[in-house]
Amino acid sequence: MASLAILKNWQRWTAVLLLGFFGIARISEVLRALRSDLVLPSEQFSNLVSAAFLRVSNPKAKRRGKGRTQHLKITDQNILAFLERVVGPLNCNLALYPFSAQTFRAKWDQLLVELEVPSSQRPTPASIRAGGAILAYQSGEKIQDLMWRMRISSQQTLEHYLQETAADNIMSRLPDRSKNRIRSAAALFSLLIRHQVS
């Protein structure tokens, strides 16, 4: 989806998608964020820090004693470079995504149509967090680190995410035409994220 969005020049839509996925965030948290909530590597006073941090104000987990303000951390260097180019120049008072959550969802749905994902099998934007968690888990991230990144205190909650979704491969149930489109778009991701079109 990110590859197609970049090709459509939906740069800020893509930035929000990537922040949510690689930050393992609820998409609503990223959609509410301002540019001032995001600290990029270029804005830090140490060249030893190669991560971006997104402040999450008024998080859902605050009701469970996790604090009124939390943050996401993104360390993938290609994603960081993309964020520097796309949202780095924004005025600090601007929203990272200048449109509504409904607009984000409409573009999401449009991309799934273009990928020919059957309507009965389309994930929602709420799946961004679970997808990011599964990628981190499959990449070998430790359970304690994953819990911290997801801002959850119960291992049981994390087990719910991983047990239900890690083995549930939506790709295996898709029609071949859709699988081929997704694979083709995914193959372009690394190139596009490094050399976005404008």
N, C-alpha and C positions, 0 to 999 in steps of 0.2 A: 504494500500500500504506500509506503514511503517513497519507493522508486517512482510510482505513477504520479504521486503528488508533486515530487520534485520536477518531473517532466512537465507538469501542468503549471509550474511556477507557483505552487501553493507553499511557499517557503515557510511562512509562519505556522500554517497548519501542520506541516511536517515537523517543525521544531517542537510543537506541543506534543505531537504523537511520540516523538523520540524522547522527550523529557519524561513523559508518562511511562513509556515502556522501559527505558534504561534506568529510570529513577524508581521504578516499581511503585508508581503512584496511582491514586484514584484520579481519573482524568478530570474530574470536577475540580480537584485541587490545582491542577496545572492551568485549567481554563480560567480560574479566578486570579491567577498570578499577574503581577505587574513586573515590568522590567527591573524595577528596584528590588524585587524579591530574588532575583537571580544574580549570583556572584560567579563570574567567569574567571578562568585562570589568568587572563590578562589584567584582571582587576585586583589580583592578590599581590601582596608585597614580598612574596617569596617565589623564586623559580623552582623551588622544591615541590610546590603544590601544583599538581596537574589534574585538577578536578573542578567541576562546577557544583555549586550548591544552590538549591532552590528552597527558599523559606516557605513553609506551609503554615499560614496563619489560620487559626480556628479549625484545626484538624478534627476529624471524626474521633480519633483515639483520645482526645483530651478528656472525654467523659470517663475514660478508664485510667486516669491519673498519669497520662503520658506527656502532659504539658500543653500549654496554650499555643506555643509555637514549636514547630518541628522543622526538619529539613530533609531534602532528598540529595543524594550525591551521585554524580555521573562521572565516570572515569575513562570511558572509551574515547581514545584520542581523535578518531574520525568524527565522532558525534560532537566532541568539544569544538573542533575546528569548524564544523557546520554551524553550531550555535554562535560561535564568535562572529562568523560572517553574517548570519541572518538576524539575530536579535541583539548582538553586541552593540551596533550603532544606534539602537532605539533610545529615545528619551526615557529617563527613569520613571516618568509618570504614566507611560503608555502600558496597556495590557499586552502581554506576550501574544495573545490571540485577540485581535480587535473585533471579533464578531461573537455571536451568541453560541451557546452550547448546541442549539438546534441547527445552526449553520455548520458547526463542526460535524454533527451527526449526518446532515444531508450530504456533505462531501464524503464522509465515511461510506455511506450507503452507495453513493455514486461509484466509488472505487470498487466496491464489492460487485456491483453490476458489471463494470468493465472487466473485472476478473472472472466474470460468469460464475460466481458462487451462487448456488441455488438459494432462493429466499428462505427456505426451511433450514438452511445450514449456516446462515450468516451470523457471525459473532457480533456483539454490540461493542461500543467503545468501553463499556465496563470490563471487557475482557483484556484490556491493555495491561492492567496491573497483574492479573494472573499470568498472562503471557510473559511478562518481564520476570516474574518470580520463577516460572518454569525454566526459562533460558538460563537464569543464574544457577538454579539447582542442577540442570543438566550440564552446565559448564564446570561444576565441581565446587560451587560456593558452599561454605560451611553453613550448617543450619542456624547456628547462633548469629552469624553475620547476616544471613538472609532475614532472620527475625528482626534484627536491628534495622536493616534497610527498609523493611516493610512497616516498621514502627508498630510491631505487635509484640505483646508480652507472653502470649500463650503458645507453646509449641503445638498444642492441639489445634489452634486456628491455622497455623502453618501446615500441619498435616492435612487439614481439610482442603487447603489450596492444592497441595502437591499430590495427594492420593487421588483426588477426583479428576485433576486436569493433566497431570504429567503423562499419564498413560492414554489419555483421550486425544488421539491424533485426528483432528478435524480433516487434515489433508487426505487421510486414507479413505474417507467417505465421499470425497468430492468426485465429480465426473472428470474424466481424463482431460477434457478441454480446459476446464478450470485449473486443474493441477499444472498443465503445461503453461498456462498464462502466468500463474503464480511463480513457477520456477523461473520463467524467463525474466519476469520483473525482479525477482530476488537476485538473480545473477548479475543484474545491473547495479544493485544497491551500493556495493563498495565503491564502484567507479563514480556513481552519481553523488554520493555523500561527500567524496573528496573533491569532486570537480562539478559542483552544482551548476546547472544552466541558469541563466538569468534573463 
